[in-house]
């Protein structure tokens, strides 16, 4: 079974791909904010992915828990880079989707 470090490594690679596709012009800020989100949610994600892998947490519950952390994706660097609110929200949503999809790929 995959471990949490594999999950984090996949998240970082996924973040790089996400930025290449949609946020090249603010690459450094997007990397900084994405990694800050991963750091802030690391302990919760570790606990939740373990429960998900054990079958003690449903996919719906996992999605709900991760989506609840959206506010922690504060996007300070992207705000300073002048990204519009709509694009900030798109980045936040893409980040949440990345976490969920990566967890399902690795732990299920």
N, C-alpha and C positions, 0 to 999 in steps of 0.2 A: 504494500500500500504506500502511496505517496505520503510524504511528510509535509509539514507546514513550510519548511524552507523551500521545497519545490514549488509550493503555492506562491510564496513571496517572489521567487525568481521569475515565475511565469507572469505574475502581475507586473513586474518591472519591464519585462519584454513586451507585454501587451500595451503598457503605457507608452513605450517607445513607438510602437506601431501606430497607436492611436494618434499620437502627436504628429508623426510623419504624414498621416492621411489628412488631418484636419486643422492642425494648429502649428504649422511649420514656422509661421511668422512670430510666434511667441513661445518657441520651443523651450527656452531656459525657464521661463516663468511657469509653463505648464508642467515641466518635469519637477520643479520645486514644489508646486502645489500638490501634484499627484503623489509624490513621495511623502509630503507632510501628512496627507490624508492616510496613507498606508501606515505611517508611524503612529498616528493618533488612534487608529482603530485596530492596531496589531493585536493587542491582548484579547479584545472581543472577537476578532476574526479567528484567532487561534482556538478559542473556546468553541465558537460556533461551528467551525469547520470540523473539529473533532466530533462534535455531536452529530453533524450532518453525515460524516463518514460512518459513524456507528449506527446510523438509522434512528437516533434519538431526537432528531430535528427534521421536520419535513422541508421539502424544497420551498414551499410557500412561506413557511415560518422563517427560513433562512433569508429569503428575499425581503420579507417584511423587516427583519432585524437590520439587514444591511441598508435598506432604503431609509431606515430611521436614523442612520448615521450621516445622511446627506449634509446636514448642517455643519458637521465637522470639516467638510470640504470647503473651507472658508475662501479659498482662491485669492489670497492676499496678493501674491505676486502677479497673477493675471489681472487683478483690479488695477494694480500699479502700472501694468503695461497698457492699460486703457481699453481692455476688452469690454465690449458692450454686455449689458446684463443678460440679454438673450443668449449670447455665445457663452457666457459664464455658466448659465443653467444647462446648456447643451453639454458643456464639458463635465459638469457635475454628474449629469445623468449618464453620460458615457462612462465615467469613472465607476459609478455604481454598477452599471451593466457589466463592465469589465470584471469587477470583483465577483459578481454573482456567476457569470458565465465561466470564469476561470475555476471557481470553487466546484461547480458542477462537473466540469471536465476532469478535474484532478481527483476529487473525492467520491464521485458517484460512478 
